[in-house]
């Protein structure tokens, strides 16, 4: 048991002093591992568990290591393509998300709240306060415009309206790019 606790502390250590934004307040992290959350899919089969220590690898089946060609192979042609002149990046708009590509690699995935659900590591999550907390756990950071979850160097930010607290959307990106 002691070795397990020490291993978990080692996994959490890289995130203990790396605030993503000066406006964010860091929460104290707990050493205890939350139980696995199982999501039952519509067809009655169980998806794989999403552990509170499991790194974020994909959102809507797209990873931050995917190249533009892999995006097209996975999702097909985009409904709309927007060039972002300031960054030199390109956004590919799909029904369920927008994917930003910079230097031929996925830089971010954005899901509007109106879509209703998104997938993290193959697990469907309803875009609601309760289900995201039940599945993702406690955020590592709170900001004026949302909450941030960090796992394995990847981040998921839940954007909220600062006046109403209503969820506006979800972004998936590399923690170091914030």
Secondary structure, DSSP 8 states (H G I E B T S, - for coil): -HHHHHHHHHHHHTTTT--S-TT-EE----SS----B--B-TTS-B---B-TTS----BTTB-TT-BHHHHHHHH-S-SEEEEETTTTEEEEE-SS-EEEEETTEEEEEEEEGGG-EEEETTEEEESSHHHHHHHH-S-SEEETTEEEEEETTEEEEEEE-TTT--EEEEEEEEGGG-
